[in-house]
Amino acid sequence: MPVPPRIVYLLHCCFHNDACTRSFSSPQNLREHLKDIHDYDFPVRVNTTRRYNNESFLYLRQRADGDHVEENYACPCCPDHFDDLNGLGNHFLDVHKDFLPQNQQEQQQYRFNTIPAGTSCGEEYDGIDASTSSITQKRRHSEALSFDGITFSLPDGDHLVVNDFDLSHAFYQLQLSIFNSKWKYSLEEHVHLALATTSVLLLTRCRHPNDFKGFIEYVNWNAAVDLIEKKYGIKRHSMPLEAINSLLAIVDELLAKGIDREQADTKVKSLPLEPHIRKFARALRLLVMKLPVMPMEEDFG
């Protein structure tokens, strides 16, 4: 007679130490807590695998009463889950040690370096499991930065100098700082850094990226924009307030479900807009037509 699957409700609780008893509604929120409060080092995107019901486990999405329902502690980085927090903590030390705070990583490395010489590679010693699967290793390192073939150098010719500040040298220092990064950056949040790796400095007035604040001050950032616009005769077109209000009104009506996507697209096309604003309106139409109906959220529990 086959054994019925265990009915499990998964908890997302902090396992850093006994003093922290916080619990969360999702693995993402738990990772944010570990990163912000306990200095864990997660990449922007953690490759995860969705949990599916199987012959061993039946997962509940909502807490249920009854002796037949078990509560397990879910790992925020993989599908594994455990009966107690100690099991989850030990699992994290063994399998996800790259995400640990720096001081804990150093402790783990010290323990690894002090394993007795007679201990074979296949044995488990003091909580370190040397049999971690290759799949887990690939998942752990898939978000690590690779600097193979990447080099940066100062420009040989004239430097861009504003307010007696060498912007070219500051940009070079920013490029070098990328080598200190451990994980990949998201393109959505770090587009300026992505361009910096190709030696492109994207200057936008009044938009001072956080990645640049330690290298180029806000006043020098805007001064560089002024200098380049004046040197090359660049004139920025302002967007009339009336056009902005018309576009926002259509988007609001779409979000309120007063119109559908096709009707929103037609309304935007019918607006009497100047040529340089029509480019923006066309991009907005494409965005409206192609975005998914529901927000994309990580959920593997």
N, C-alpha and C positions, 0 to 999 in steps of 0.2 A: 504494500500500500504506500503510495507516494506521500512524502512529508509535505504538509501545506506550507506555503511561504510565511515568513514572519512579517507581521504588520508593523510598520515602523513610521514614526513621526520624527522628522529631523529637526534638531535644535542647532542654532548658530550662536555659540557662546564663546566668550573670550577664554583662552586657555593659557595665557601668558604666565600668570601666577595666581596663587590662591586669593590674593587681595582684590583682584579685579573680577567681578561677578557679572559683568555686562552681558546682555544677550541681544540679538538682533534679528530682524525679519528676513535677511537675505545674506548670502555669502559675500556679496559686494560690500554691504555695510559693515560686516565683520572685518573684511580686509582693510577698509578705510579706517576703522577703529585701531586695528593693529598697527597700521602705518602712522597715523597721526598721534596716537597716545603712547605706543610702545616702540616706535622707531623701526618697525619692520620695513623691509625694502622690497616692494612689489613693483614689477613693470607696469606700464600703463594698461596693457592688456594681458590678462592671465588666461592662457589657453585652458579651457575647461571642457569636461565631457558631461553631457546630460545623463542623469540617472533615469533608467527605465525600469519598470516593474519586470521581475524575472522569477525564476523558479524558487529563489531563496528569499526575496524581499518584495513586499508590496508597500509602496510609499504613499503616505497620506499627505494631502496638501493642507489639511486643517487638523488641529488637535482634536482628538476624540477620547472619550472616557471608555474604560473597560480594561479588564485584566489582560486581554489578548493584545493590547496595543503597547508596543515598546517605544521608548524615547531614546534616540541615539544622538550623539554629537557629530555633526557633519564637518568634514574638512572643507575649508573655504577655497581650496585649490585643486581638488580632485574628487572623484566620486566616493572615496572611502568614508566610512563612518564608524563610530565606536560606542561601546556601552558606557564609557566614562571619560571624563576630561583628561585623565592621565594617559589613557590610551591614545587620544587625539594628540596630546602634547608630544608624546614619544614618537608617534608617526611623523609629526611635523619636523622634529629634530632629525629623523632618519632620511625622510624622502624630500623634504622641501627646505633643506638647510640653507640654500642660497638666498632664501627670503628672510632669514633671521636678522635681528639687529646686529650691527657690526661687532659689538662686544661678545655676543653669543657665538657668532661665527668664529671669532678668534679662540674662544674656549673650546669649540668643537674641533678646530684644527689642532689645538694643543693636545686634546685627548687622542686624536687620530695619530699624531706624531709619537705619542707615548705608548701605543699598543705594543705589547711584548713581541719580540722577534719571532717567537715560536707560534704565534697565532696565525693560522692560515687565512688567505683572502676570503675563503668561503664561510668562515666562522663569524658569529656575532659576538662582539666584544663591547661591554659597557654601554649598551644601547645603540651602537652603530651597526647597521645592517649592511654588509658589503654586497648583498645580493640584489640591490636595487635594479629593477628591470631597465632594459635599454629604452623602452617606450617612455618610462618615467623620466629618464635622463634627457630624452629628446624634448619632452614637454617642458622640462625645467629650463633648458637652455635655448629654446626656440625664440625667446624674446631678448636674449643677450646680444649686446652690440658687437659687431665684428668690424675691426679697423684695418683689415687686410687691404693693402694697396692704397690707403688713404694718407695723403701728406698735405700739409699746408705750409705756405711760405709767404713772407712779406713781399709786397710788390716792389719790383726793381726800380720803377720810375718814381714820379712825383706822388706824394701822399696827399690825401684829402684832409685839409686842416681847417677847422672852424673854431673861432674864439680861442686861438692858440692851442687847440686840442687836436691831437693827431688821431683822426677817426679811423684811418687805415690800420694803424697799430692796434687800436682798441678792438677793431674787428678781427684782427689776427689773434689777439688774446682770447677772444670769444671762441674762435675756431679751435684753438688748442684746448680750451676747457671741455670741449665735447669728448676728448679722450678720457676724461675723468668719469664719464658716465658709464653706468653698468648695464642699464636696460635700454631697449629701443624707446624712442619717443613716438607719441601719436602725431600723425601729420596734421590732424585737425587742430590740435592745441599748440603745436610747435612748428608751424609752417616756416617761420623766419629761420629757425635752426636748420631745417631741412635745406633751405636755399643757401644757408651759410656754408654747408658742406660742399656746395658747388661754387663757392666764392661769389655768391650773389647776396648783396645787402639790400633787402627790401625796406625802403624808407617810406613811411606813411605819416603824414602830419597828424599830430595829437594822438597817435596810437603808438605808445611806447611799450613794446612787448616785455613781459616779465623776464624772459631769458636774457635781455640786453641790459637790464637795469644795473647790474653790477659792473658793466663795462662802458656804457655810454649814458651820460646823464640826459634827462629829459630836455633841458635847455639846449644842449649840443645836438640832440636828435632833431629838434625842430629847426635849429640853425642850419644843419646840413640840408634839410629839405628846402629852406629858403635859398641857400647857395646854389643848389642844383637847378631849381626852378628858374632862378634869375639867369644862370649861365646858359641854359638851353632854351630859354623862352617858353617854359611850360606854363600854361594857364589852366587853372582848375575851374571846371564848370560847377556852379552851385545847382542844387536840386530844389526847385520851387516848393514851398510848403504845401501849396494846393495839390501838386502832383503826389507828394508823399502821403497826404491825407486820403486822397482817392485810392491809392494802392493799399494802404492799411485798412481802409473801410471794406474793400473787397476781401482781403484776407480774413478780417474779423467775421464777415458774413459767412465765409466758407467754414471757419472754425465753429461757428454757431450752428452750422448745418442748415443755414437758410438757402444756400445754393450748393450745387455739386461742383466737382472739379472742372468739368467742361464749361459750365456757366461762368465760373470764375475766370477761366482762360479767355472766354469770349468778351467778358467785361473789361479785362485788362487790355485786350487788343483794341477795343473800341475807344479807349481814352485818348484825347487829343494831347499828345506828348511831344516835346521837342526831341530831335534826333538823338542827342546824347543820353536822354532819359529813356528812350525806347530800348536801348541796349540793356539797361537795368531791368526794365519791365519784361523784356523777353526772357532774361535769366530767371526772373520771378515766376513766369508762366511755366518754364521747364521744371522748376523746383516743385511747383504745385502739382504738376501732372505726374511726376516721377517718385515723389516721396511715398513711403509705405503708409498705409492707413493707420496701422497700430505702431506705437513706439517699439523699437528693438531693445529688449532687455535681456540681460544674461539670466538664465534660469536653468540650472541643471539639477535642481532638487525636487 
